Amino acid sequence: KGSDWEEGSSSDGHSLSLHLLWHGLLPQLLHLGRTLVWSVPFTTMLALLCMWFGISFPLVFGGSYFGFQKQPYEHPVRTNQIPRQIPEQVWYLHPVFA
């Protein structure tokens, strides 16, 4: 079980937002300066950014906090210490043919 939930959730939350910002919003800002017809309005981009930081980013932190507070799952069955024998594959089930 990890102990640093803040760092994990922060890196997850920022990695998606930076990816979306780099590939989605920055090209749109460049197109706004050239006044292209198909560019998204600035207020729509600002609303998406506010929704990200107001809704999605806090949910990432909340899910990480409550997820790290839970006890880890126990396996429902006991694992046998002796490994079972796996039979030889038939030739037509080989990954090359299947």
C-alpha positions as CSV (number, residue, x, y, z in Angstrom):
1,K,0.0,0.0,0.0
2,G,1.4,3.4,-1.0
3,S,1.8,6.2,1.5
4,D,2.1,9.3,-0.7
5,W,-1.4,9.7,-2.2
6,E,-1.0,13.5,-2.8
7,E,1.9,13.0,-5.2
8,G,0.2,10.2,-7.1
9,S,-3.1,12.0,-7.5
10,S,-1.4,15.2,-8.4
11,S,0.7,13.6,-11.1
12,D,-2.3,11.8,-12.5
13,G,-4.5,14.9,-12.5
14,H,-1.9,17.1,-14.0
15,S,-0.7,14.6,-16.7
16,L,-4.2,14.5,-18.3
17,S,-4.8,18.2,-18.0
18,L,-1.4,19.0,-19.5
19,H,-2.0,16.6,-22.3
20,L,-5.4,18.1,-23.1
21,L,-4.0,21.6,-22.8
22,W,-1.1,20.9,-25.1
23,H,-3.1,19.1,-27.8
24,G,-6.4,20.9,-27.5
25,L,-6.3,24.4,-26.2
26,L,-3.0,25.7,-27.3
27,P,-3.7,25.1,-31.1
28,Q,-7.1,26.7,-30.6
29,L,-5.5,29.8,-29.1
30,L,-3.2,30.0,-32.1
31,H,-6.2,29.7,-34.4
32,L,-8.1,32.4,-32.5
33,G,-5.3,34.8,-33.3
34,R,-5.7,34.1,-37.0
35,T,-9.6,34.3,-36.7
36,L,-10.3,31.0,-38.4
37,V,-13.9,30.0,-38.7
38,W,-13.6,26.5,-37.1
39,S,-11.7,27.6,-34.0
40,V,-13.5,27.2,-30.7
41,P,-14.5,30.5,-29.0
42,F,-12.2,31.7,-26.1
43,T,-15.1,31.7,-23.6
44,T,-15.8,28.0,-24.4
45,M,-12.1,27.1,-23.8
46,L,-12.2,29.1,-20.6
47,A,-15.3,27.3,-19.5
48,L,-13.7,23.9,-20.2
49,L,-10.7,24.9,-18.2
50,C,-12.8,26.0,-15.3
51,M,-14.8,22.8,-15.4
52,W,-11.6,20.8,-15.3
53,F,-10.1,22.6,-12.3
54,G,-13.5,22.9,-10.6
55,I,-14.9,19.4,-11.1
56,S,-12.6,16.8,-12.5
57,F,-9.4,17.8,-10.6
58,P,-11.0,17.7,-7.1
59,L,-12.6,14.4,-8.0
60,V,-9.2,13.0,-8.7
61,F,-7.9,14.1,-5.3
62,G,-11.1,12.9,-3.5
63,G,-10.9,9.5,-5.2
64,S,-7.2,9.2,-4.3
65,Y,-7.8,10.1,-0.7
66,F,-10.6,7.7,-0.1
67,G,-8.9,5.0,-2.2
68,F,-5.8,5.2,-0.1
69,Q,-7.8,5.1,3.2
70,K,-9.4,1.7,2.3
71,Q,-7.8,-1.5,3.3
72,P,-6.3,-3.5,0.4
73,Y,-8.4,-6.3,-1.1
74,E,-7.8,-9.8,0.2
75,H,-7.8,-12.7,-2.3
76,P,-11.0,-14.7,-2.0
77,V,-9.3,-18.0,-2.3
78,R,-6.1,-19.6,-1.0
79,T,-3.4,-20.1,-3.7
80,N,-1.9,-23.5,-4.0
81,Q,1.9,-23.6,-3.4
82,I,2.4,-26.5,-5.9
83,P,2.1,-25.2,-9.4
84,R,-0.2,-27.2,-11.7
85,Q,1.1,-28.7,-14.9
86,I,0.0,-26.9,-18.1
87,P,-0.6,-29.4,-20.9
88,E,1.3,-29.0,-24.2
89,Q,-0.6,-26.8,-26.8
90,V,-2.1,-28.3,-29.9
91,W,-0.4,-26.9,-33.0
92,Y,-3.4,-25.0,-34.3
93,L,-3.8,-23.1,-31.0
94,H,-0.3,-21.6,-31.3
95,P,-0.4,-17.7,-31.4
96,V,1.1,-17.8,-34.9
97,F,-2.0,-19.6,-36.2
98,A,-4.7,-18.3,-33.9
